[in-house]
Amino acid sequence: MNYINLSNNKFYGELSWNWSAYRNLTALKISNNNLSGRIPIGLGDVSHLQELHLFSNRLTENIPRSLGKLTLLLVLKLDNNYLSGNITLEIGQMSRLLNLSLSANNLSGSIPEQIGDCTQLLELNLSQNALNESIPSQIGNLHSLATLDLSQNMLESKMPPELGDLKSIEKMNLSHNRISGSIPKTFDHCLSLISVDISYNQLEGPLPNITAFQKAPFDALRNNTGLCGSVAGLKACSLSTQKKNSRRTGKRIILVIVLPILAALFLLIIAVGIFILTRSHTKHVENKPQELIGNLFTIWSFDGKLVYENIIDAIENFDPKYCIGVGGFGSVFRAELPNDQVVAVKKLHTTDSGSLSKSKDFANEIRALTNIRHRNIVKLYGFCSHTQHTFLVYEFLEGGSLMQLLSNDETASMFDWIKRVNMVKDVAKALSYMHQDCLPSIVHRDISSKNILLDSEYQAHISDFGAARFLRPDSSNWTSFAGTYGYAAPELAYTMEVNEKCDVYSFGVLVLEVIMGKHPGDFLMAILSASSSAHGILLKDILDSRIQSLTKQIEEQLMLVAKLTLLCADPNPQLRPTMKQVSVHLLKKRPSLASMFPVITIAELMALDLSDF
């Protein structure tokens, strides 16, 4: 036996301590159950283990040192348990780790320096623990790291300048700690950084001169000692900032005088505000209960709360001139708000919006979806459910949809192979997150080129996320299918059961469209047919001819992408890989097969095993 997956059940009790008989096991996944007790020391003897998923259980006590013997381990996910004690120093022996997640436990002590020996790490999440002392400078050795989350701990002292050596970092969250001092100038070199959150610390001084900081929302910077910069909500940096130390004494005297006065005024304002809101709430509840529910809502944005009227005014009550697209779930409008923020407003095609029970179910689902955060999923800021209309509010992406890009020869020619391969990886990571990391898992059910949006740097984001539905164990059937023709899995012709494998098939069609530069149409069925002349077609002959330059590295990656595409689009859903498997394969370094690229046919590519790559 080399693979065990018992996740998402209701198993309870303790894990077995006898693992010596499973030395050939490569994956052990028992996440999202009710398992208790300690992590067995014997797991360290499963020497071939590559993935260990024990997250979302009730496991307690220390992380066993014996896990350090798992030198082939790629993924270690122990988050959302009750683990305590220090992070074992032996963690550094797992030098092949790609993903380490220990978040939402009761771990304490310092972050071990040895974690810097895991130089292949792509994701490191130690958030929501009680870790203290300073951030070890050795984290700067993780040059492949894309995501770093150390939020909600008790880390202190200054940021190590070595964090600026993280050349591949895309997302960094250091919020809710006790980090002090200024942000190191080395961060000016973190050009790959997309998202940063340093709120609720004791930081001061100017922001680094890179986009991630300069365009960060105020909520990601708030509640620090003295940060300054051009972000709305921060004070502007000036000469007084540079002379802060020499004027600190004077400022203290002023604060001693001013703060009590401000505190008294603040309490007075709160008292008056509560009185007014109480009167207003009582009046609305008595006279217009539906209007209160429907006309006011909250979205998470750069400026906090926005009211329903601002949205309606911005698009003049859904005037068609603001409409930028129409899909199966509704029409999308571009709204420029009074604070100059641009958002996308999706007005849903509702058939029974007046039903209170359905409205409650909808509201509960969408509220949960607003908590979903992934760099490759369009952010859902909020919603409004009203008797006249129901709409969702998303972030606006200026690059438009993949469908629009590919349909224009000029924009398609600029969308080179490097960008296209990266886009495929982005979508795979997002779908893997939806299927594997969300609890309960989420099925999109309408993956298509019109629902892949791009930002100014061609990074892909899955849209229509608010139209997805939580996949519950007792409810996987849909009364109607609202997907896009040409992307729907073939089994939906005889069953209405929509699951993750339907998304996998749609992903396969989407990637083939990216490779060919157009929707594959009947060509997909032809190449998947057992007896087809299409099998003799060379892979290089189906590539989008609007892009000419091909390097050896790109040829190798295109072969892997094409192979995965054919697996994903298999007519038999049982033979399709999971999106997690696809994402992992896309990230692994493999022996080069570029020499085969000019002559390999579709049939030969289909015959290759993934282990050949």
N, C-alpha and C positions, 0 to 999 in steps of 0.2 A: 504494500500500500504506500502510495507516495503523495496522496492528496486527501485531506479531510476538511469538509466545510459543513459545520453544524450551526452556522450563524442564524440569527433571527428566529429563534425558537423560544421556548419557555423552560429550558433545562435549568435545574437547580442542583444544589449539592456541591461537592468539591471535585476538582480535577484529579484524575488518576496520577499516582506517583510512579507508575511503572511505564516508562517511555523507552526503555532500552531496546525493546523489540521493534521500534519504529525508526531505525536509523536511516532508512531510505526516504523518510517523509520529507517532502519539499515545501508543503504548505499546510498549516494548521490554522483554521479559522473557526473560532467558537465565540464570536462577538455577539453582543445584543441578546444575552440570556440573563439568567439570575444566579450565575455561579458564584460561590463564595469561597472563603479560605485563602490559602497562600498559593502563589504560582509555584508549581512543582520544581524542585531543584533538578530533577531528572530531565527536564526539557533541554538542559544544556548538553545532553548526550545525543540529541537528535542532530547529528553532525551535518546532515545535508539540508537542513531546514533553510528555506529562503524567505518565507513569509510567515509571520506569527501575529495573528489578530486575536486579541483577548479583550478588546475595548467594550465598554458599556456592559459591565458585569458588576459584581460586588466583591471583587478580589481585594484582599487586605494584606497588611504587613509589607516587608521589604521586597524590592525587586532582587531576585536571587543573583548572586555574583556569577553563578554557573552559566548564565546566559551569555557571558563574554566568550564562551567557547564556540558560539555559533558564528564562526568566521565567514560563513557563506550567506548570512542573513542579509536580505535586501530591504525588507519592510518589517518594522517592529511597532505595533500599535497597541498600547496598553492604556489609552486614555479613558476617562470617565469611569474610574473605579475608586477604591478607597485605599490605594497604596500609600505607604508612609515611609519615613526614613529618608536616607540620602539616595541620590542617584548613584548607582554602583560605578566605581572607577573603571571596572572592566568594560564599560560601554565602548571605550576607545579601541578595544580589540575587534569590534565589528566593523572593520575598515571598508566593507563593501556596502554598508547601509545607504539606501537612497531616501528612506522615509522613516523618521523617528518621531513618534507622537506619544507623549506622556502627560498630556494636559488633563485638567480636571481631576486631580488626585489630591493627596495630602502630603506630597513630597516636600522635604525641608532641606536645610543646609545649602551649600553653594553648588553652582553648576560646575561639574568637574572639568578641569583643564583638558582631560583626555578626550573630551568630545571633539576637540580640534583634530584628532587623528582620523575621524570619520570623514575623510576628505571628499568622498563622492556624494555626500548628502545633498539632496534636492530640497527637502522639506524638514524643518526642525520646529516642533511645537512643544513647548514646556509651559504653556500658559495655565493660569488658574491653579496654582500651587502655593506653597509658602517658601519658595526659594529665596535666599537672602545673599548678602555680601555683593560683590561686584560682578559684572559681566566679564567672563574670562577673555583675555585678548586672543586666546587661541581660536576663538570662533572665527576670527579673520582668516584662518587657514582654509575655511570651507568655500573654496572658490567656485564651486558648482551650485552653491545654495541659492535657491530661488525664493523660498518662503521662510521667514524667521518670525516666530511668535513667542515672545517672552512676557506677554502682558499678564496683569493681575497676579503679580508676585510681590515680594518685598525687596527687590534688587535696589542697591544703593550705589553711592559713589558716582564717578564720572563715566561717560561712555568711552570705551577704549577706542583710540584712533584706528585700530586695526579693523573695526567694522567697516571702514571705508575701503578695505581691500576686497570686499564681497562684490566682485565684478559682475556676477550673474544675478544678484539680488533683485527681485521684482516686488516683493511685498514684505514689509517690516512693521511689526507691532510691538512696541515697548511700553505701551500705555499702562497706567495704574501701577506704578512702581514708585521708587524714591530716588530716581536718578537725578543727579544735580550737575551743575556746571554748564558750560556751553557745548554746543554740538560741534564735534571735531571738523576741521576744514577738510579732512580727507573725504568727507561725504560728497564733496564737489565732484568726485570722480565716479560716483555711483550712478552712472547715466542710465543703467538698466532699471533703476528703481521706478516703480509705477505708483505704488500705494504705501503710505507711511502713516503711522499713528503713534505719537509721542505724548498724548494728552495725559493729564493727571500725574505729573512728575514735578521736579523742582528745577527745570531747565531755564536757562537765560541766554541772552545774546541773540545775534542775528541767525536767520535761517540759512542753510546751505543754498548756494546758487544753482540749484537743479530743479527741473520741472516738478518732480514729486513733492518737494517742499513748497515751492513758490505757488503751486496751484492746489495745494492741499486744502480740504475743507477746514473751516475753523474748529469744528468738533474734533479734528484729529490733532489739534495743537493746544486746545484750551487747558485752563487750570495748570499753568506752569508759573514759575516765579517771575520771569521777565523776558520771555521771548519777544522779539520784535521783527518786523518785516512788512511786506506789502500785502499780505493776506488780510482780507476784510475781517475785522475783529481784533487784530493785533495792532499794537502801537507801532508807529514808524520808527525805524532806527535813526539815531541822530548822534551828535557829538556827546550828548549827555549820557548815552549808552556807554561810550568809550571811557567816560570819566566817572563811571558809576561808583567805583570804590572810594574816590576822594569825596564824594558827596553823600555817602551812605549815612553818615551821622545826621546831617541836616534832614534827610528824608525820614529818618526814624522819628525825629522831633515832630515833623509835620504829620506823620501817620498817627502819633500818639494823640494829637489834637483833633485831626480830621476823622479818624475811624469811628470814635464814639458818636460823632454827629451823623455820619453816614449810616451807622447802624440804626440809630433812632429813626432817621428818615426812612430807611428800608423797611423797618417794622411797621411804620405808619402806612407806607404804601401797600404793604401786604394786607394789613387790616382793612384798608379801604377797598382794595381789590377783592378780597374775600366777600365783603359785604355786597359789592356790586354784582359779582358773579352769582352769589346766592339768590339775590333778587331776580337777576336775569334768568337763572336756571328755573326758578319757581314759575316765573311767568311763561316761559317757553313750554315747560312740561304741562301746564294747565291749558295753554291755548294751541300750541303747534308742536306736538311731540314728534311727528314725522319730519318736520323741517329741521329740528335740532339734530336728529340723527343723520339726515341726508345732506345738510348744507355745510356742515363743519367736519373737517377731518384733518388728520396730522400726517405729514410725510417727512421723512428724514432727508434733509437737504443741507446745503451749505449755510443756510440762514435759519434753520430751525423749523418752526411751524408755519405752514401756509394754509390759507383758508380756501374753501370751496369757491368763493366769489372771484378770487384772483385767477383761478384756472379758467372759469367761465368767461371772465372779461378778456383774458388774453387771447382766446380763440373765438370771441364774439358768439358765444352760445353754439359752438360747433359749426361755424360757418365753413362751407366746403373749400373756400380759398386757403384754409389752413391745413387741409387734409393732405398728407404726404404718402398715404398708402392704405390699401384695403385688403384685409385677409379673411380667413375663414372664421375668426373669432370676433372681428370688429374692424373699425376704421381708426387709423392713427393720425393724430394731429400734432403739429409742431406749435408749442406754446412758449412764448418769451414772456417771462414774469416781470413784475415791476423791479425786482432786484437784479435784472439782466440775466438771470439764470434761465437756460433753455431746457425744457423737459419734453418728453414725448408722452402724449395723452392718448390712451387706447380706449375708445368708446365701444363697449361690448355689445354684441347683438343678443340682447336678452329677450326671452320669450315670456318670462313669468316673473319679472322683477318685483312685482307687488306681493309675492308670496313671502311672508315673514320668515317661515322656517327655512326656505331656500336662501333667503338673504342672510340669515344667521350662519348657515353652513358656509356660504361663500365668504362671509367676513372672517370667520375663523380660519379658513384655509389661507386667505390672502394675508392675514396678519402674520401667520406662521411663515409665509413666503418672504415677507419683508425682512425677516431675520437671516435669510440665506445670503451669504456673501462669498462670491468667487470671482476672481479677476477675469474669467472668461464667460461670465453670465451677466447679462444686462441687469443692472440694479433696479429692483422694484422699490420705489420710494413710498408708495401708499396707494390708497384707493378711496372711492366714494361710491356708496350704494344708495341710490335715490329712487323714488317712485317713477321719475321720468327717464332717468338714464343711469347707467352704471359704468364707471370708467376706472382704469388703472393709470398710475403715473410712473413712468420709467425715466432713467437717464437717457439723454439724447446723444447719439453717436453720429458724428458728422460724416463718417466715411460711407454711409449708406449700406445697402444690403449686398451680399455676395452675388445675388442674381443680377442686380443693376451693374455691378462691376464687370462681370463676365460678359454681359450683353453689349458692352461698349468696347470696340477694338482698341481705342486709345488707353483707357484705364486698364483693360485686360493685359495689354503688353507691358505695362508698368508693374503688374502683379506677377513678379518673376517667380522662379521655382523655389527659391529660398523662402520667400514670403508665403507661398502656397503650402509648402511642407510645414512651416511653422503654424499656419492656420489650421491644418489638419491636426497637429498636436494639440493646439488650443481647444478645439472642439472635442477631441477625445478626452482631454483632461476634465472638461466641464461635464460631459456626460458620465464619466466615471464617478465624478463627485456626486452627481444627482442620483445615480443608481446605487453606489456603494457607501457613500459617506453620509447621506441624509437619512435620518430616521424619523418616520418611515421613508423608504426609498421613493424617488419621484420619477415618473415616466413622462417625458415631454409629449410624445405622440404626434408631433408635427415638425420633425427635423427636415428642413429643406433649405435651399439657397436663399429664399426670401426671408428666412428666420435666422440667418447668420449675419450679424451686423459687424461692421469694421470701424475702428477708430482711425485717427489720422496717421497712425503708425502701422496700420494693417493688422493690428491684433484683433482676433475674432472674439465675438461675444454672442452667446445664444440668446435670442429674444423670444418673445411670447412665452416667457417662463411663467408668468402669472396665469396663463391658460392651461398649464399642466395641472394634473390632479395627483394628490397623494395616493400612492399605491398601497392599499390596505390588504392585509392577508386574506380577509374575508370578502373583498370587493374588488375584483380585477376586471369585471365585465363593464362594458360601456353600452348604453342604449343606442348611441349613434357614433359614427366615426367622423371626425372633423379634420382629418389630415389632408395632405396635398397629393393629388393624383400624380403618379409617377415615382413617389417615394414610399408609398405604403407597402408594408410587407405582404407577400402573396397569401399568407395564411388568413389574412383578414377577409378574404373572399368567402370563407366558409366558417369562420368563427369571429366573434366580436371581442375576444379576449385580448386586451392590449397589455403587453408587458415590456420589460426591458429589451427583449430580443427584437421587438418591433422597432425600437429606437436604433438598435445595432444595424438592422437592415437599411433603415433610412440613412444612417451614417455612411454605409457602404455606397449607396447611390450618390450621396452628396460628394464623397471623395472622388468617385469616378468622374463626376461632373467637373470637379476642380482639375483633375488630370487632363480631361479632354477639352475643357473650355466650354462645354455645352452639356445639356442634359443627355445622358446616354440613350434614352428612349428604348427602342426595341433591341439595340445592340447589347444591352445587358443580358436580356433573356437569351440572345443568340450565343454569347460566350459561355453562359452557364449551361447551355444545352449539351447533353451527352454526345450528340453527333452534330457537329456544326463546322462549317467551313471557316467560321470566325476564329477557330482555335489556331489556325495557321498564321494569323495576323501577328506581325511583330509588335511588341510593346511600344517601341519608339514611334511606330506609325500612328498610334492613337493619341499621342500627346498633342496638346494645344500648339498649333503651328505658329501662333502669334508670339511665342517665346522661342528664341533660337539658341541662346547660350546654355550649354550643359557642361558642368564640371564632373569629374569622376565621383566626387562626394555626392553631388546631386543625383547622378545616375544610380548610385547605390541606394540612396534614400528613396528614390522613386520606385525602384524595384520592390523594396520592403513595403512601401505605402500601397502599391498596386496589389501585392500579395495579400495584405491585410484587407484591402477593399473587397477582393473576391471572396475571402472567407466571411466577411461581414454580410455580404449579399447572397449567401448561400440560401437556396429556396427552403432548405430544412432548418427550422429555427434551432433545433437541438445541436446542429453542427456549427452554429455561429459562436464566435468567442464572446466573452463579456467585454464591456468597454474598459474595465480595469486591465484586462489582459492586453487589449489593443494599446492602451496608453503606456503600459510597461514596456511592451515590445518596441514602441516608437522611441523610447528613451534609452534603450540599451545600446551599447556599442557592440558592433558585430564585425566579423571578418568581411573583407571587401569582396563583392561579387560584381563590381563595376565592369570587369572585362567581359561579362556575359551580356551586358546591356544591349549592345548593337545588334545582337543576333537572336536574343531570346524571344520565343513566341508566347502567346497567351497560354497555349496548352502546356508548354514547358514550365511557365511560371506557376500554373495551377498545380503541376506535379511536384514542385519543390516543397519540401517540408520547412516549417518555420525555423527548425533547428539548423537548416542549411545557411541561414542568413547570419 
